[in-house]
Amino acid sequence: MVRKSYTPEQIINKLREAEILLNQRNTLAVVWKKIGVSDCTYYRWRKEYGGMRVDQAHRLKELEQENSRLKRLVADLSLDNAILKEAAPANREIPLFCQRSQLLLYIIASMPSAIRLTS
């Protein structure tokens, strides 16, 4: 059986139609048949979209998309942070004289060769 997907506007309209049918003293089984959904679908829709207007449904979908995007960003940043913590040396402090000598070696290595030869 082919599964049909409905837009939030269609779902809200079907729920409104169901409310009208229920107010006309129809049974739930008749309502489900007239709007063309199963009982599980009806209750799921009513739980998610019950009492909602179309513009609110649009806003809800936008917020859900933004929330999932932000969750992915946080997960990526957390992963990057964990990788950096793993790669970093474990709280080793380099003595000051070693830092100075490393800096001096870096400066000498980055100098043009003509300057080093004349010294």
matplotlib code that plots the C-alpha trace (Angstrom):
import matplotlib.pyplot as plt

x = [0.0, 1.4, 1.9, 0.6, 2.3, 0.4, 1.6, 1.0, -1.7, -3.5, -3.2, -4.7, -7.5, -8.3, -8.3, -10.7, -12.9, -12.8, -13.8, -16.8, -17.8, -17.5, -19.7, -22.3, -22.5, -20.5, -18.5, -14.8, -14.7, -16.9, -14.7, -11.5, -13.0, -14.3, -11.0, -9.1, -6.7, -6.2, -6.9, -3.2, -2.6, -5.5, -4.3, -0.7, -1.8, -4.1, -1.2, 1.2, -1.1, -4.2, -5.5, -2.7, -3.1, -1.3, 1.2, 2.0, 2.7, 5.1, 6.9, 7.1, 8.7, 11.2, 12.2, 12.6, 14.9, 17.0, 17.2, 18.5, 21.1, 22.3, 22.5, 24.7, 26.9, 27.3, 28.1, 30.8, 32.3, 32.3, 34.1, 36.7, 37.2, 37.7, 40.2, 42.2, 42.3, 43.6, 46.2, 47.5, 50.3, 49.1, 49.7, 53.4, 54.9, 58.0, 60.6, 61.1, 64.7, 63.6, 60.9, 63.5, 65.9, 63.1, 62.1, 65.7, 66.1, 62.9, 64.1, 67.5, 65.8, 63.5, 66.3, 67.5, 70.7, 72.7, 72.3, 73.3, 76.5, 77.8, 77.4]
y = [0.0, 3.4, 5.7, 9.2, 12.1, 15.2, 18.8, 20.5, 22.6, 19.5, 17.8, 20.8, 21.0, 17.3, 17.8, 20.7, 18.5, 15.8, 18.2, 19.3, 15.7, 14.9, 17.8, 16.4, 13.3, 11.0, 8.1, 8.2, 5.2, 7.2, 10.3, 8.4, 6.8, 10.2, 12.0, 8.9, 8.1, 5.4, 5.7, 5.8, 8.6, 10.6, 10.5, 11.2, 14.2, 15.4, 15.1, 17.1, 19.6, 19.7, 23.3, 24.7, 27.2, 26.9, 29.7, 28.1, 24.7, 26.5, 28.1, 24.8, 23.1, 26.0, 25.8, 22.0, 22.4, 25.1, 23.1, 20.1, 22.3, 23.7, 20.2, 19.1, 22.2, 21.4, 17.8, 18.8, 21.3, 18.8, 16.3, 18.9, 19.8, 16.1, 15.6, 18.7, 17.5, 14.1, 15.6, 18.2, 17.2, 16.3, 19.4, 19.5, 22.9, 23.8, 25.7, 29.3, 28.8, 26.0, 28.3, 31.0, 28.6, 27.2, 30.7, 31.6, 28.5, 29.4, 32.9, 31.7, 29.1, 31.7, 34.2, 34.4, 32.4, 35.6, 37.1, 33.8, 33.5, 36.9, 36.5]
z = [0.0, -1.0, 2.0, 1.4, 3.2, 4.1, 4.5, 7.9, 6.2, 5.0, 8.4, 10.2, 7.7, 8.2, 11.9, 11.6, 9.4, 12.0, 14.7, 12.6, 12.0, 15.7, 16.6, 14.2, 16.5, 14.2, 15.8, 15.6, 13.2, 10.8, 11.2, 10.5, 7.4, 6.1, 6.5, 5.2, 8.0, 10.5, 14.2, 15.1, 12.5, 13.8, 17.4, 16.4, 14.3, 17.1, 19.6, 17.4, 15.6, 17.8, 18.2, 16.0, 13.2, 9.9, 10.6, 13.9, 12.2, 9.7, 12.6, 14.5, 11.4, 11.0, 14.7, 14.5, 11.5, 13.2, 16.3, 14.4, 12.6, 16.0, 17.5, 14.6, 15.1, 18.8, 18.1, 15.5, 17.9, 20.8, 18.5, 17.5, 21.1, 22.1, 19.3, 20.3, 23.9, 22.9, 20.6, 23.1, 25.5, 29.0, 31.1, 30.5, 31.3, 29.3, 31.5, 30.6, 29.4, 27.0, 25.6, 25.0, 23.3, 21.1, 20.2, 19.4, 17.2, 15.3, 14.7, 13.4, 11.2, 9.7, 8.9, 5.3, 4.7, 3.7, 7.2, 8.9, 6.9, 7.7, 11.5]

ax = plt.figure().add_subplot(projection="3d")
ax.plot(x, y, z, "-o")
ax.set_aspect("equal")
plt.show()
